[in-house]
Amino acid sequence: MARIAPTAVVIAAVALGCIGVVAGPMRPSRESPGPGVHKGVFNPDGTPVRQPVPIGQTIEHVIFYNPPTSGSSGPISITDTLSPNQTYVPGSIVAPPGWTWTNPPYGSGNTTTYSHPGYGPGTSFIVNVPVSGASASSSVGGDGFAPIPIGNNIMATYHHAMAGWAKIMCWDAATFASCPGVWPRSLGNDIGTPSENNHVIAGTRIYYPASSTVGGNSQAGIGCWETQTEAPCAVPFLGFGAMLGANVSGSALDQRIGGVVGNKAVNPTRLYLEADGTVYCWDLGTAAPCGGWTSPALATGGSSYHGLLLEDAAAPTRLFVLHGGSSGGSVSCLDLSSGALCAPNWFNKPLSGSFTALTPYLNTTGTATTDVCAVGFSAGVSCVDTASGNVSSPRPAAFTSLFGSLSFWSSLRIPGTKRVLYAGWQTPRCWDFSLVAPCTAADFTTGWNPLTYYDYAYRPDPASPKSCLFGLGHMGMPFRFTAKGGFGANGCAAHFETDFDFDAVAAQYFCGKKPGTLTWRSIAILGRPAELTGGTLRLLDMNGLTVQTIPVTGANAYALNIPASGATRTVTLQFDPVYSSTPANGYQLEIGFDADVLPQICYQATVDRCGPVTNTADMRGRLLGSRVPHDQTSLRGPVCRGTY
């Protein structure tokens, strides 16, 4: 979406042609008196509309809203009415955190109401402080494979689900309660999913491996779920034309389809999927198969599951594929840019058994993948050297014995460490590549979670990726545990750390005009648990130097006055809480700031026909117990003159 230039909209005159969209006076700076709302409209290139707008052109509407200057507000709503001559562009709304809106947007009466539970002085953003815990509201069954943290929720697609009952589940990431509404929800009547349904998150969408049953035959592809509407995407299935046969779904897909992976570091619009010996590439940017991509024909058959593994590197260039073989499974390596083999002999390498997933074997510095290893159902481990493509035996032998005859489903490199955690269904395991040995009890106690969740997969908790991990397993219950592997008294946030910076704030709150100056103003503890008895809040600049230290007392709000400039343009917040006992639920920290422009809500619309244009935005709510003055802004355009 194009973003506006920092200029005001002016009245546009029209002689012959279509509409010229007109704005009333726009007051987008902090001089604007009191809480209120103001509106502007812009061309796709970010310039204000100054000329007649041709039919079919897309224009961007920007709603500027003014927070209170002091105190706190109750619920606020902005009702925005779009001219009947324009049609809202689906999915184009960009709004700061905390805002919700009616769905579908600009449906009945071409009107949408944006709502906020209340904002305080200036503006703020909120980060979750997670603690250990598991979902008590979930039931056995449904067993989603990998937890999908997105927004304030955890999602999970049911694995090896047949067409007709393939579903997606949603939990609140802080409390593990089911999301509002009826859950689980259907992924689509003709959608099936394999066991290892790894996923890619792109914006507000989740992409996952799937099959679509049409006319009695199953087609391989990528399913799509839109979290903004909590429903299948408008195009719910990206098919590749690969037919799997008649009615192939559920667990039968496990040996036909590999998980979806993406390469955000190098090419963030590409998605990869393996099906029946072919690796497919889809480009989200062009909504078409990737240009220049050609996959070799890989071995099929055998009894291994199928799966994909990106090279463990800052900028991956290789994709490892677990696929079929004459007896068990095989591994091949492809170039991520073209689909070509990594080397002539890096092709259909037979494994000594049938396996469920691939995992990296790292060097001692954690900077390179020396082997790619397969783990699975009571099959131990089988590895291939990444340089030569030769089947290898990793050293030391303790790595092989770590797996023994246990069953493993997936692995995760714990962020910021050289440790890899293996989801062992009944007995998780951990290996420290810096020690070239199993993780120590001080770092991670292996076998820490026997028979509680039947672990399938882990993911970092975005709220605290250095401290917390999410897990999910056969029991269908998400759970959170510390990156050190336990459920201690201080939960996941024994040391909580997150960065916030000028550019991130600008991206979240100012979709139109960007701020020139910003000041960090406050830290508040929201939903403070009774078990939080003390601790320390510490702010560091981008050089790691302490800017301010705040002891946590009984107060829930602490003042700041730190300009976001120079070394404090980026600030690291460290929080070391002290609990009397483990809190039952997570809570939040709210970081408040002031800026020299108003926060904004943006969306796009297409001009459909000539005619009068009237666009209004009306803000209502409560401020310190009193009603916000009725504040309405309008954009008007003259009637079209002339014909087309």
N, C-alpha and C positions, 0 to 999 in steps of 0.2 A: 504494500500500500504506500503510495506517495505521501510525503509529509510536507506540511505547509512551510512557507517561508515566513519570517517574522515581520509581516506587514499587515496592515488593516485592509478590510474589504471596502471598496468604494462603489457608489451607485453606477450601474451600467445602463446606458441609454440604448434603445432599440429602434431601428427604423424598419428595414425589411429583414426577416430572418426569424429564428426561433427565440426562445426566451433568453433574457439576460437576467441572471440571478442577482438580486440586490440584497445587501445587508444593511440593517440599521447600524447605528454606531456600536462598534465593538470595543470593549474595554478589557483587553487581555492582560493588564498588568496589575501589580499589587496595589495601585492607587484606587482600584475599584471599591466603592463604598459598600460595606456590609456584605452579608452573604447574598448571593444571587446567581444568575445564569445569563450568559451572553453567547451569541451564536455567529459563526462565520461560514463561508463556503468557498471552496478552492478548486482549481483545476487539478488534473492528475499529476502535473509536474510541480505542484506546490504553490503556484502563483495564484493570487486572488482572481476571481472571475471578473473580468472587465469588459467582456464583449458578448454578443449573442452566442448562446450555446447550441451547437447543432444537435439535432436528434441523434440519439445513440451515444452521446458523449457521457463519460463517467465523471462525476464531480464528487468532491469530498466535503462532508459536513463536519464541523468542529464545534462542539458545545463546551464553552469555558464555564467552569463553576467556581464560585468563590467560597471557600471555607470560612467559618467564623474566625475572628481575630483573637478571641480568648474564650476560655471556658470549654465546654463540650456540647455537642448537639445530639438530639435524638434522631429518629429516623428521618431521612431526607428522600424526596422523590423528584425526578425531573421527567415530565411528560412531554415527549417530542412528537410533533405531527409533521409528516412529510407530505409535500404536495402530491395530489393525485396524478400529476403529470410525470412523476418520477417513481422509479422502482428501486427498492433497497437491494444492494448487492449482497447475497447470502454470505455469511461468515466474515464480513468486513468490519464488524464492531471491534474497536480496541478501547478498553477502559481500564482505569487503575484498579488495583486489588480492592475487593470489598463491594464493588458494584455488581448488581445482578440486573437482568432485564427480562421482560416478557418474551415468551417464545410461542410461535415464531416471531422474530422481530418484524415490525412494520407490516403486520398482517391485517387484522380487522381495523378498518378506518385509517390504514397507513400510519398507525400510531404505536409507539412503544413507550413504556414507562421504565425508567432506570431507577433503581432503589439502592439505598445505602443505609445500613443500620445506625450510622452516626459517625461523624468524624470530628476530631478534636482540633485544637489550634494548628494552623498550618495544615500540613499533610503528613502522612506517616506510612511506613510499611511494617508488616508483621512477619516474624519468623517463629516457627514452632520449636519448642524445647521438648524433645521427646524423652520419655522414660521407658523402662522395660515394661513389657506386658504382652498379653495375647488376647485375641478376640473371644470373649465369653459368649457372645451372641451367635457365633457361627456354629453350624452343625456339621457332623461327620457327613462326608459325601460332597459331590460337586468338585472336589479336589482340583482346584486351579493349579497350574504348574508354577509360573513365575510371578511374584508380586510385581505390580506395575504402579509405582508411585507417580502420581500426576496431580498437580495442584495440591489441594488439601486432602486428597483421597488416595486410597490404594485400590487398584482394579485388578481383576484376574479373570482370564478366559478359562472356562472349563477345558480340561484336556481330554484327548481321545473321545470327543463328543460327536455323536452321529448327527447328520443333517436332521433338523426338526427339533433337536433339543440342545444344540450348542448354545451356551449362554456366557454371559459376562456378569461378574459380581463386583460390588462397590462397597468399600468400608471407609469410614472417617479415619484418617491417618493418626489423629490424636487419641481418639477414644476407642477405635476399632468397632464402633457401633455401625450397623448397616446405614448406608446413605439414605437420605429422605426419599420417600416414594417406594415403589414395589421393586424389589430386587430378589433374585437375579433377573436379568432381562435377556431376551433372545437376540442372538447375533444375526438372525435371519433364518427364514424357514428352510432354505436350501444350503445352509452353511454347515460344514463339518470341520473339526480341528484335530490335529495330531497330538501326541503326548507332549513332545518338547516344543510347545508353542511359544518360543522366544519372540520378542516383540521389538518394535522400534517406535519411539515417540517422536512425532514431528508436529510442533505447535500444540494444538488442542486435540490432535488425532493420534490414535493408537493403530498401528499396522501389525498384523499377526498372520502366521501361515494358515491357510484354509483350503478347503475344497468347496466347490459349488456343484450341486447335483442338478443337472438340467436334462430333461428327457430321459431319465434313467441312467445317465452317465455322469461321472464325477470329473471335474476339471480342476487342475491345480492352480493356485493363485494366492493372492494376498488379500485378507479381509481388512476392513477399515471401520473403526468406531470413532464417532465424534463426541468428545466429552463436553462440548459446549451445549449440546442438546441431549446428551446421554441417549443416543440412538445410533443405529448404523448410519454411516456417511451417505450423502446423496448418491455417490457411486460406492456401494458397500463392498464391491469385490473387483479386484484387478486381476483379470484372467490372462493367462499366457498361451492359451490354445493347446495346452498339454493335457490330453485326455488320459485319465488314469484307469478307465474301464467302467464297468457297470456297478453302480451303487457302492463305490469304495468310500467308506467314511469311518469315523470313530477310530478304534485301535488299529484297524487295517491301514490307516494312513501313516502309522508310525514308521513303517519300512518303505514309505513312498515319498514323504515330504519332509524336508529339513526346515529348521526355524528361520525366521526372517532376521537379517542383520543389516545394519547401516554403517556407513563410514563417515561420521560427522566431521572428523578432523580434516579429511581430504576432499570429499565430495558429499556434502550433507543432503543432497536431494536424491541420492541413489539408495534403492533397496535391493537386497539379494535374497533369492529363494532357490532351493534345490528341490527338484521333483523328478523322480524316476531316471536319475542319471544325467540330468541337464541342470545347469545353474542358470537361472534367469535373473535379469537385471531390469528394474523399473525406475524411471526417472520421474520424480514427483514434480519437477520443474516444468517438464514438457508434457506430463501426463501420457507418456508413451514408453515403450521399451528403450533402453539406453542405446544411444548411437555408438557404433563401433564395437559393440559387445558380441562376442561369439564364444560359446562354451563348447568344449570337447564333449564327446559322448563318454560318460563315466560308466563304470560297471554297475549292473543292477543284480537283483536276486540276493541270495544269502539271507541271513537272519539278523543283521545289525539294524538298529535304528538309523535314521538319517539326521544329519545336523551340520551346522556351519560354525566356524570359529575365525574371527578376525585375528590377524597377527597382533600380538601384544606389543604395541609400539606407539609413540606419540603421533606418528603419521603412518598408519599401516599401508602397506602396498600389496599384501598377500592375503588370500582367503583360503582357509583349509576346509576341506569337505569330507565329512564322514558319510559313506554311501555303501551300496551293496557290494557283494563279491561272490565268488564261486561257492565258498563254503560259509564264511562269516561276514566280516566287514572289510572295507578298504578305505584308504585315505588318499586324496589327491590335493594338489596345491594349484591355485589359479591366480593370475595377475589381476588385481582389482580394477585396473583401468580397461583391460581388453577382454579378459576371460581366457587368455592364453595360458598354457601350462607354465609353471614357474621354471621348470627345466624339463628337458626331454624325458628324463627318467623319474620325474616327480608325478607319477600317474598310476592310479589303480594299485597302490601299495597294499598288499594283503596284510591283514592283522591276524594275530593268533587268537581268534575268538570272535564272539558277537558282542557288540558294545552299544551304549546308549548316548554317549556324549564325548566331545573332544575338550581337552584342557591344555594350557601351555605349560612347558617346563622351561623355567627362566635361568639365566646366568645369575651369579651371586650378587651382581649389582642391580638386578632387576631391569636391565636396559635392553635385553634381547631375548627372543624366544629361541632356545637351542633345539628343543624337541617339541613336537606336538603329540600328545598322548591321548589314547582312548581308554575310557573307563566304562564299566557297565554292570550287567547282571552277573555277579559272582564270577567275573572273568578276570579279575586282577587288573593289570594295566599293560598296554602295548603301545610303544612309542616309535616315532619316525624322526630321524634327524632332519631338521628344517633346511640345512645347507645342501645336503646331498640327496635327500629323499630316500635314504637307506633306512631300513628297519633297524632300530638301535635298542640297546639296553641302557637306560639311564643309570647314572651312578650318583649316590651310593645305592646299594641294594635295599636300604631301608625305605626308599621311596616306593619300590615295588611291593615290599611287605606291608606298607602302610594300608594298602587296599585289600590284600588278602583275598578272601572269598566273599567280601561284602558287595552290596549293590550300590551303585552311585548313578546319580541322574545329571548333575551339572556341577560347574565350579564357578567361583568368583574370586578375582584378585581383590583383596581388601584395600580400598583406596588409601593412598599415601604410605603403603607398606610393601614389603616383598613377600607377603604371606598370601597363599591361595587356600580358600576354604572350599571343601568338597561336600556337596549335599548328599548325604549317605542314606537317605530314606529311614534307616533305623539307627545308623551310627555315623554322624558327621565326622570328618577328619580335616586336619589343617597341616600344611607344610610350609616351613619358613625357608625360602631360597637363599636368604642371606646367611643362615646358619647351616644350610644344606642338611636339614634335619627336621623332624616333626616339631611343630610349634610347642614351646615350653608352656608349662602350666601358668607361668606369669603372663604369657601373651595370649594363649588360647588353650584351654583344657580340652583335648580331643575326647570325643564321646560325651560331651557335656549335656546332650539333650536326648537321651535314649527313649525311644518309643513314645515321645510326647506329641510330636506333630508329623512324624514320618516325612522329613524334609525332602523337598524336590528342588528348590532353587532359592537363591538369595539375591537381594539388590541393596545398594546403599540407600539410606534414608536421606533424601535431598535436604531435609531440614537440618541435618547434622551429619554429613557424609564422612567426617573424620572420626565420629564417635559411635554412630549407630548403623545397624543393618536391619533390613526387613527379611523375614523368611516366610515361606508358604510350603505346604505339603499335602499329603494325602488326606489329612484330617479336615482340610478345607478351612483352616483357621490361620489368618496372618498373625505373625508375632514379631516383636522387636527385641533385639539383644545388642549388647555392646560390641564394638569392633574388637574388643579383647576377648570376647567369647562368653560373657556371662550375664547374669541377671542380678548384679550387686545392688547394695543399698542405695547407691547414687545413680542407678540406672544408666542410661546411655549418655547422660549429660554430666558425668563426673568432670569432664572438661568440654564445654560447648564452645565452638568457635565458628564464626561466619564473617564474611567480608561484605561490606556494602559501600558503594561508591557513587560518585556524581553521575557517571554515564548510565549505570544500572537504574538509578532513580529516574533520570531523564527518560529512559526508554519505557519505564513502567507507567509514569504519571503524565507525561507530556507527549502525546502522540502527534500533536500539532506543533505549536510554537515551543521551542526548547528554552530552558532557563539559562540565564547568563551567570547568576550567582545562586548559591545554595548554602544553607547553614544547618548543621546537625543541632537539634534543639532539646531533645529529651529521650529518655528511656523509661518505658512503663512495663510493669509485669501484669499481664492479663490472665485472669483465671488462676490466680496464685493458689497453689495447693497449701493446705494447712501444714503439710510436712516440710515445706521450704522454710527453714529457720534462719538462714543466713547465707553467706557466701561473698563473692567479689565479682564486680563488673569491671572490666579493664578495656580501655580503648587504645589501640596502637596505630601509628601512622604507617604509610606504605614502606617505610624503612625499618619497621619493627620496633620503633621507639615508643614508649608509653606516653600518651597524651593526657590521659585522665584515669584515675583509679577511684572506684566508688564502692565502699562497703555496703553490702545488702543488709538493710535493717528491716524494721517492720513496715516501712513505707513501700508503696507500690509505684511511685513515680520519682524520677531523678532528673534534674535539669542539666542541660548541656549548652555550650555556646562555642561550637567549633566550626569555623568556616570550612566549606568543602573546596579547598584550594591548595595548590602546592602539594606537599607531602600528605596532607589530610584530605585530598580529593578522594582517596580510597582509605577507609578506616576499617580495621579489624576489631570486631567485638569478641572478647573472651569472657566467658561466664563460668565460674567455678561455684556451683551451688552446694549448699550443705542441707541435707535432709535428716529429719529425725527417723524416718523410715521411707521406703520406696513409695512415691506417690502413685495413686491408682491410675491417674490419667496424665497425659502431657499437658503443657500450658504454653503460653506465648510471651515473647518480648516484642514490644512495639517501639520502633525507632522513629521519632518525630523529626521533621525538618521543615524549614521555610525556604521558599524560592521567590524569585522576582517576577514570575509569571504565574497565571492561574493553571491548576491542573485541568485536564481536558478529557472528553469522550469523543471519539471519532468514528465515523462510518462513511460508506460510499453509497451513492445512488446513481442510477442511469436515467438520463432524460429520455422519456418515451415519446412525447408529442408536444406540440405547441399548446400554449394556453397560459392562463394566469398561474403564478407561482406564489404560494404563501406557505412558509415553513415556520412553525412556532415552537418554542421550548418554554415550559412553565415549571418553575421550581417551587416546591412547597415542603414544609416540615416544621420542626421545632428547634428552638435555640434557647438554651437555659430556661426551659419551661415556657417560653413564649413562642408564638407562631412566627415562622420566617415570613417577612413581608412578601406578598404576592409579587413575584418578579418574573416578567415574561419578556421574551425577546422574539423578534420576527425577522424573517428574510422575505422580501417581496420582489417580484418581477412583473413587468408589464405584460399585457396580452400580446400574443404573437400577431404581427402584422405581415401580410403577404401570404403566399401559398407555396407549397412544395409539390 
